[in-house]
Amino acid sequence: MPAATGHIVVDKQFPAPPTTAECLAELGIACYEPFQLQRAYDLQPLFQRGVNGRGETIVIVDAFGSPSIASDLQTFDRAFGLPAPPSFNVITPEGAPGPLSACGNDPFGCSDYYGWTDETSLDVEWSHAMAPEANILLVESPTSETEGIQGFPDIVAAENFVIDHHLGEVITQSFGATEQTFASPSQIYGLESAYRNAEAQGVTVLASSGDQGATDYLADATCCYTTRAIDWPASDPLVTAVGGTQLHLNNQGYPTAPASVWNDPSTLFVPGPLYTWGASGGGLSTVFSRPAFQDGVARVVGNQRGTPDISMSAAVNGAVDFYDSTDPSVAPGWSIVGGTSEASPLFSGVVALADQEAGHSLGYLNPALYQVATQPWSGIVPVVGGNNTFTFCTSYSSTTGACTSVPVTVNGFQATHFYNDATGWGTVDAAQFVPALARSSGHQPH
C-alpha cells in the first residue's frame, strides 16, 4: 500500500456486502454499511427536508484513479439502494494514468497501483453515501504520491485546474506525506498554490490526517519516525485536517457506546483480531506556526499548527464496505476498509450538505469551524475516550513477519472535551452541525 494513501484494506473478499454480524463472525471486527453511518451521523433529518447535497460538487483527487470506478459505483449504489449521483465525471488535467496492463505509471509496482484503485473506490463511494445527491468529480493524477515531493506537483497542478475552472465546492484528499520527508519547509511552501487559490476562490479543501497516530512514515515509506510527526497537506493551515474515530454501532447503526479515538492495536504486540493496526494521525507541525483560527486553543497547540481539526469514522474495527473490481488477480467482490482516507471523504459529504444549506460554497472552512466549535448546539460531539499513541517495530523477520526489534512507542495525545491533537474538536451530529456551520461560514478571501 502506498504510504500516502491513508487507508487499510482487510485482505478478505465477500460475495455480497458483509453485515456487521458477518464481519464479527468471520473476522472478529465490526464493519458498517451506508445506512449505519447515515444513522450514526444523524443525516436522516437533513435528508427528510431535502438537504442531500443537490446542486453541490465534491471533488475527489487520487493518483491513477480506477478504470472500473463508474461500474463499481453503480454496483455499490444498487447494493445499498442509493441513487446514482446527478453527475459523475472523471478528468485527467495533468495527463491520463498509464494502462492497467502496466500498472499505470507506477514505479512502485502493481500493489501500489491497486492500492490507489481501492482508495478511489473508497473515496467515491463513501462521499456519495454521505451526500447522495451531490455531483462527484474524480480528478486523476498520473503520478503516485508516497512520501516527500514526488507526486505533489501533478496533484497541485490538477487542483489548480479544478479551482480555476470552478468545477467544485469541496476538495477531499486522502493522501499525505510526513513533513520531515520533504527536503525543506520551503519545498512545502512551494506547493501551496492550490490551497491559496482555493481560499481566494471560495473552495473548501480537506485532507486525511494520517494513520500512524502521533508519528508517521519515513522517507522510504517504512514505519516510522521514533519521534512525533504529522502529514502535509493536513498540516497546512489552509486545509481542514480530518482525523479518525472508532464508531461502536449495532446492526441497525445505533451506538452501543460513544465514539472513541481510532487506535487499533497491532497484533504484533496485543492479541486480537488481525488487520486492525492504525491510529488517528495528529500532532504539532514542524513547518507551520499557529494560525489565527487556533489562537483560542493556544494552550493545547502552543506556537505551532495543531492537527486534526475534526474527525470522522476511520477504525478498521468498524471498517466500511466498498467495491473495487479492478484487480485481475482477484475475483470481483466486496471488501472492507478503514483509515483516515475514509474520514476525509465522509466529511466532504457533510461539507456538501452545509454548502447546500447555506446556498453558497463555505470556502475556507477553518475559521468558521473553530468559531462554531465554541458555540452551544454546534453539533460538534467531543470524543473523550482514548489517545493516538502508536507502537511499531523497526525490523521484521523476512520469513515469519515477526517483530525482531524492540518495539518503539511514540506517545500521543489524549482526547478531551476541548480541542486535542487526537481528534481535533471531535466528531459531528450532522443534523445540528450542518445548519450551525452554514450560519457561521462564508467565503473569506485571503
Secondary structure, 3 states (H helix, E strand, C coil): CCCCECCEECCCCECCCCCHHHHHHHHCCCEECHHHHHHHCCCHHHHHCCCCCCCCEEEEEEECCCCCHHHHHHHHHHHHCCCCCCCEEEECCCCCCCCHHHCCCCCCCHHHHHHHHHHHHHHHHHHHHHCCCCEEEEEEECCCCCCCCCCHHHHHHHHHHHHHCCCCCEEEECECEEHHHCCCHHHHHCCCHHHHHHHHHCCEEEEECCCECCCCECCCCCECCCCCCCEECCCCCCCEEEEEEEEEECCCCCEEEEEEECEECCCCCCCCCCCCCEECCCEEEEEEECCHHHHHHHHHHCCEEEECCEEEECCCCCEEEEECCCCCCCCCCEEEEECHHHHHHHHHHHHHHHHHHHCCCCCCCHHHHHHHHCCCCCCEECCCCCECCEEECCCECCCCCCECCCCEEECCCECCCCCECCCECCEECHHHHHHHHHHHCCCCCC
